[in-house]
Amino acid sequence: MVKKKALGQDPFKKKLFPWIKNTEEEKEERITQAQNTRTQTIEKASKQRLLSKQSLPSNSETLRQTYHLNVDNVEKIKQYAYIERLKISEVVNRALEDFFKKNRITL
């Protein structure tokens, strides 16, 4: 089957009508922009994770553990951490260290 030759000119090649846009090119541009944005977001998140891991003192060991606390105390810890621009774990560690020093508890 022979393809019939189309009459007229291609509006995308000659830009005869500026209000006619090639939506395929726009779609491809949006896809590449979305991919670039996603890549940047992933890179940013991985950098933040790396920085948060680096902020821990290298000579101390940490342990992930769950404790049940009063809601009021948790809110106070969160509020203090926010005001002082600290992590919640840093606030809890400081509070426990002060408690152990005050009561002369050592291992």
N, C-alpha and C positions, 0 to 999 in steps of 0.2 A: 504494500500500500504506500503510495507516494504522498508525502505531506504537502498540503496546499500552501502556497506562499501567502503570507498574510499581507493584507493591504495596509498602507499607512506606515508610520514610523514608530519606533519604540520610544514611548514618552520618558522612559527612565534613562536611556542613553543620551538623547539629544536635549533633555531638559526643556522640552517645548512648553510644558505647562508647569510652572513652579509650584502650584498648589497640589499637584499629584505627587505623592510620595511613595517610595518603594517600601512597603511595610515589612517585607522579608529582611531588608537590611536593618531596619529599626529593631526588629525582633532579635536579630543576631547581636546587635549592639547591646540591647537590654540583657541578653543572656550572658554576654561576656562581662558586663558591668556587675551583674549579680554574682557571677563566679569570682570576680576580683574582690568584691566586697566580702564574700564568704571566706575567701582565702585570707584576707586581711584580718577578719574577725577571729579566725582560727589561730593565726599567728599571734595576735594580740593576747588571746586567752592563754596560749602556751607560754608566752613571755611572762604573763602575770603569775601563772602557776610556778614558773621557774623562780621568779622573784620572791614569791611567798615561801618557797622552800629554802631559799638562801637567807631569809630573814631569821631563821632559827639559829641559835648558837650552835656552832659546829661541834663543840665539846660536850654538849648535853644530850642525853638520851630522852626521847619523848615516848609516851605511851597513850594510845587512844583508849579511853574508858568512859563509861556512862554512869552518871550519878543523878539521883532524883533530888531536886532542890525546890525550895519554896518559890513560888511564882514571883513574889515581891523581890526576893534576892536576885533572881535572874534578871528582872527588869532593871534593878539598880546596877548590876554588873554591866549590862548592855549600855545603859545610859552613861556610866563612867567611862567605859571603853570608847564610846562615840565622842564624848567631850574631850578626852585626853588623846584621841587618835591612836588608840592601842587595839590590839586584838583581844578578844575575850579571853583566850588562853593566857595571854600575858597578864591580864588583870587577875585572873584566878591564881596563877603561879605566884604573883607578888603577894596576894592576900595570904596564901598558904605559907609562903616563906616568912612573912611577918608574924603569923600565928605561931609557927614553930620556933622562931627566935624568942618571941615573948614568953612562951612556955618552956623554953630550954629543952626542946625535944630534938634529939639527934639520933642518927643511925650509926 
